[in-house]
Amino acid sequence: MRKTSILAVLITLITLNVSAQNFLPMKWNISFKNNSCFTSRMAKQNSSISTLLSWERQGYFAGDGDCQLSSSFDIPNLKSGYVLYVRMVCDINSIIINGHTIAKSIKNRHLQNNTLVESFNIGKNILLKGKNKIVLNCSSLGYTGGVSNTTIAIKPIADHNVEYLKISLPTEDHVCLKNNRYINLHYLTTKNTCIKINIENDFHKLILDSTITVNSKDSVINLNLNGICSKAGFYQIVAMMHGKGYSGDAQWMAVKPEEINCSNTVADGFDDYWNRAKSELSAIAPDYKMYKVDSLCRKSKRDVYIVEMKSLGNITIRGYYFVPRTSGKHHAVLQVPGYGWGFENIDGMLNDDTNRIELALCVRGHGISADVFNPGFGLPGIWGYKLYDKDSLSYRGIYMDCVRAVDFLCNREEVDSNRIAVKGGSQGGGLTLATAALCSGRIAACAYFDPFPCDMRHQIKIRTTCQTELKNDLAYYHNPCSFDKVLDIQDLIDTRSFAPKITCPVLFTTALFDDDCPAHVGFSAFNLIKSEKQYKVYPNDGHMQGFTHDGFILGWLDEKLSLNLK
């Protein structure tokens, strides 16, 4: 690599002028070294992707291996200097422009700082007037939870051309319950050009693929989508414009989500299956134990304990137990974990000064309950553990762990047993649904964020990478049964089937960009709930961002439990 080809590398948090002229398009070619991962879903070894969307939404994920992204771009008139801006949710092994290596070994820093953009000044002799080509050699596609967080742009250092394209919806939460299905395209361009509009439903079905010609100006186009987006569901809207540079936006619209009516049915023998599990649990002595943790008590305004109890299979499970230092009985919230989350960070609970009891339960295989049962979260993982055997798979025991935790709370003198709630997101959302149903007479309120496993037959069609995960798990056990049989077993642990059995008030929060546990599956359960219920939609959040809703959720639970005083 010639020293003159790279003038500077700036690895810093920068403010990127997203309106400035960008020569790189949003559509890129993607190719993988082998196609062994794609036989079970709609993704292709060689295809195109949009940088406006996440890997998962386009059918790709970390298990797919190394890939190459490439694109051609035009520079009509060369200027004195250009900068390449890069933020990718993957590792970048190298960036090559017109055969020149611009950068190497850029690590994925998304989990540490998802606003970090790296910049590279491009040498004078690298870019060409007219056609150019850029190639990114990538590995370890990272998990985003739905929001793209991708920036790849080449911009002139001295740039006075401002262009942008933004999508807005008339409703603050992007939920359209009536004939208010409109979008506004606010654009600014310095030349006559066109805007490409693409709309898909959440099952990846193309609804609209259209082009609108626009003049060089700052203006707004209003589009009426009442006709083409008439069915209840969720619609992904992508708009891209090529003026002197490229700009674009992506948004989701929810249409009559309370009318989503799924054809999936409850598994045969569902009630018997879970009644038998509860009977097995009741035969096991809980053997409750509590250990006060002085080091944590000193950091908290509540007393902090590690609690232990025996659950299904005589497995010991544990949790962090927070008790106010005030006398009398208190309302209690059972916090259940997301997939792979063992409450490793409990700072929020330590700093909480409310007069609330909390039990942060580490179900088997998670956190401080991963000593005896620990299949991990790769292959086969908690989800894939003996998925071919309905009596041995993880979630039969995990749901019973949650029931045992409710047993514990009901057994404690400091807990008002009439005011126990349960909350969780992702896997924790699914555990919340299951717990509220299996303990329906003892749960006073519950709150769940985009749940898993829920409405799984639709989940694997929306998040198509789930099909690969399930088939990889089945292959790990040398394919002891068919994939259809696995889906039949999944029906037994599908938390959507618990929803009609819930009797307490329910709060459901959902993120429209969540492609891990899509809004569709959460509403699929929500619409079957017969008790008092409400939902709140976060239109610009994904799965990762969803857990910032904790303050709102806990406030809602505290209010509901305060109304249940006897």
JOJO-V361707 format. One record per backbone hydrogen bond with DSSP energy under -1.0 kcal/mol. CO is the residue of the C=O (numbers start at 1). NH is the residue of the N-H. Records with the same first field share a line. If there is no record, write none. Layout:
CO->NH  NH
This chain:
2->5
3->6
5->123
8->121
10->119
16->18
17->20
19->163
22->246
26->51
28->49
29->70
30->47
31->68
35->38
38->41
45->32
47->30
49->28
50->53
55->60
56->59
61->64
62->65
66->33
67->138
68->31
69->136
70->29
71->134
73->132
75->130
81->157
82->122
83->155
84->120
85->153
86->118
87->151
88->90
89->142
91->139
92->106
93->105
94->137
95->102  103
96->135
97->100
100->97
103->95
106->92
109->113
113->116
118->86
119->10
120->84
123->126
130->75
132->73
133->98
134->71
135->96
136->69
137->93  94
138->67
139->91
145->543
151->87
153->85
154->23
155->83
161->21
164->188
166->186
168->184
171->174
174->254
176->256
178->180
180->182
181->225
183->223
184->168
185->221
186->166
187->219
188->164
193->214
195->212
196->240
197->210
198->238
199->207  208
200->236
201->204
205->201
208->199
210->197
212->195
214->193
215->217
217->189
219->187
221->185
223->183
225->229
233->255
234->202
235->253
236->200
237->251
238->198
239->249
240->196
241->247
245->243
247->241
249->239
251->237
253->235
254->176
255->233
256->259
257->260
267->270
269->273
270->274
271->275
272->276
273->277
274->278
275->279
276->280
277->281
278->282
281->284
286->310
289->308
291->306
293->297
294->298
297->300
303->323
304->293
305->321
306->291
307->319
308->289
309->317
311->314
315->311
317->309
318->362
319->307
320->360
321->305
322->358
323->303
330->416
331->357
332->421
333->359
334->423
335->361
338->341
346->350
347->351
354->356
357->333
358->322
359->335  361
360->320
363->366
366->369
367->370
369->365
375->381
376->382
380->384
381->385
384->387
386->389
389->392  393
394->398
395->399
396->400
397->401
398->402
399->403
400->404
401->405
402->406
403->407
404->408
405->409
406->410
407->411
409->412
414->330
415->417
416->419
419->332
420->444
421->334
422->447
423->336
424->449
425->428
426->430  452
427->431
428->432
429->433
430->434
431->435
432->436
433->437
434->438
435->439
437->440
439->442
445->422
446->507
447->424
448->509
449->426
453->495
455->458  459
456->460
458->461  462
459->463
462->464
463->466
464->467
465->469
466->470
467->471
468->472
469->473
470->474
471->475
472->476
474->479
475->478
482->486
483->487
484->488
485->489
486->490
487->491
489->492
494->497
498->501
499->502
505->446
506->534
507->448
508->536
509->450
510->538
511->514
518->522
519->523
520->524
521->525
522->526
523->527
525->528
526->529
532->506
534->508
536->510
538->512  541
541->513
542->546
545->548
546->549
549->553
550->554
551->555
552->556
553->557
554->558
555->559
556->560
557->561
558->562
559->563
